[in-house]
């Protein structure tokens, strides 16, 4: 085709486009939104893929980490020597002392009293300069002075609680330390406590300090229990970790050590797995919106080719080839898609700018590389153009497929068909005008379904987002109930080391004023795997408590502990991940006392019950079975209930100052913190609701505009018979509300599907510690339904002006 | 005044009975359903009450349109090219129906380009370029509808 003819088709289609400017603008806006959401959010994945490795490299992150079992220490020099002697090419070794501690960072009017840990680093401040491995990036305040008189506070924790750049902290045991600033460490790019990564930055404080301070707090001078190792570039970290583990068993007998390559550490994996999980979610939401745009574009182009039916027929009769006749309506679809996609670049840039500030705020890293991503935008443009354009090809193809005589024909044989309206011919409630909405809805079933699907895409997005939050809250609530049990106000006291019956530390806690009931227990690290299976082990915190009548025993979902033999009570999520049930055997890897030290051993134990707490890492065992670890009569935690008349907060403060106490935490704190944080984020949900409202309104407006155009003669006939505009509009509102109700129902079902996908497919990868249940609250369903129905029902009001200004005789005179 | 259109303009989502009932409803006539049934019976469509427009022939559709106009009970009926979309035999039937209405006392105004049709009228007003060029009975007086040929 010559350039002149191409120009003719383009100009002609451009006129078609301008003739329907409003619906075209509505569809372009939806395409722009979908493209923008895709490009803006997908850019963040690209930024994260480049910024994470750059951040690890910038702070000289370790390749292998060695952690000794809880309450196990060795001389720092022995640990360093053992590591240097390992049969791997070790480049640098940094030994540390990591000890649990309670941190009081309270300010007037803001109590911040949480458990945490001191990371005692050899190369810190006065101990010889910056650490050679896992360096610290000071974000706010000043680097620590060379004399070691100040510490650094983890930036995540400080930022979450709005703490000043520098200040003082009160540590358990009554020691006050000054922090000179806040810092980032590669180990804590994602903060992880014993309770996993979920909002750990709120409930867990990491203090970076000279090792000397950690040794003083833990009363372990010269000792270490942790080391980070840097290997030469290109070394196989996993193989090195295995070799180091094997070497340590021989070099440090009686020392239970866990050796992990960086790429196998949970925070590292969470960071990178999160990118893929989030990207899948972005894809879903972007494609839902673009799907809505595609359905809307299908409706519009369908209407355009319908109105051009006779022109197409005349073209056929004049011998114009069908493909050439298809160019004009197809060009309309292409132009709408192009317009929307180009606008989407701007929307994407805006979404990207918002996401950039969100990322930097919520995930502080030393390197955030956030350039314009041409590849992402090219992909977004391609999807944004092709999806709506492809949707327009079907009506175009159908239009040029008919014979010329069919296309040109007028008269009674072209009377519009009634679609599915005959199905409800016996539904005769009200007068004839009241029957019109449901009949019209069924009269054009394809358009009704496509509009409903487009609305469903918008509503599904809303239910997907809000339902995921609902699922979190429901999980937290049920977890809270099961965790708190019959004594919800109790506290968990962590001792700074093992204590035996009758020891000063234990008596100091159990006999403290305000203590109503106190039950010593044990908490140990370990892992579970299926007996006889070779699946991925599940890391666990093993709590030994009185499962028969203790105040800290968990609520059970299935099975019951057997007092006659040792066994485990595991989480439902752990059971699911391991593929075991009550009565099956699992292998528990745990520390066992060996002389004056500990070693890792494996014990085959039956699963006797499943507890109702959703946190996978929590495993319970009866305290009477502590002999399995050779720790009978030895404790490192105490569950404490306040006496009548004593508040939990007061008891917490009392216990905090007791000797030998590492931390005191209210059991309900975790659930409360998550709920508070989610409450703070509810404003974002209002933005989502508003966006969905606009989206649904755009989609519905598009349909209303098409209906107004297509039914002009029907409306004119009604006006000719004296029906007022408000009655016609009212009928259209009811009709739209019916479509809105159908779309909302489909959208809610779709939203449930999205939430199910998020909780059962995405979260098990990105948040493996929590068995998030699928739950969409009734208020979310109600909000979605009301939004969907109301937004769509209101759309015909936007066509009132056109109806009011209709030239009735002219409209009735027009044949086609 | 009620209208009958060249292209019928029936509501595709309503049955014949409901389309006719629409006329009675907008005129707020009591017993609209009964009125619609009666009028449809009068135009010979008592057996097609529950058919939708696309299930009816062109003549039947126009008869429904006339019934709808009659159901309003309005004294004036304006028919714009009522036979324009119809074959001769059906056209004659429709003109017969309209003639019946005129003889029953309604004022029936037919707009047409067909001079043959105008011969059935009692009075013919001829317009050309928007101006009245003649006004009076057709030459030779009105002829019976059955006698028309075009």
Interface residues (C-beta under 8 A of the other chain):
Chain A: X410 X411 X412 X413 X415 X416 X417 X418 X419 X421 X422 X425 X428 X431 X432 X433 X435 X436 X439 X440 X442 X443 X713 X714 X716 X717 X718 X720 X721 X722 X723 X812 X815
Chain B: X2 X3 X5 X6 X7 X8 X9 X10 X11 X12 X13 X14 X15 X18 X19 X21 X22 X23 X25 X26 X27 X32 X50 X52 X53 X54 X55 X56 X57 X58 X61 X72 X80 X85 X86
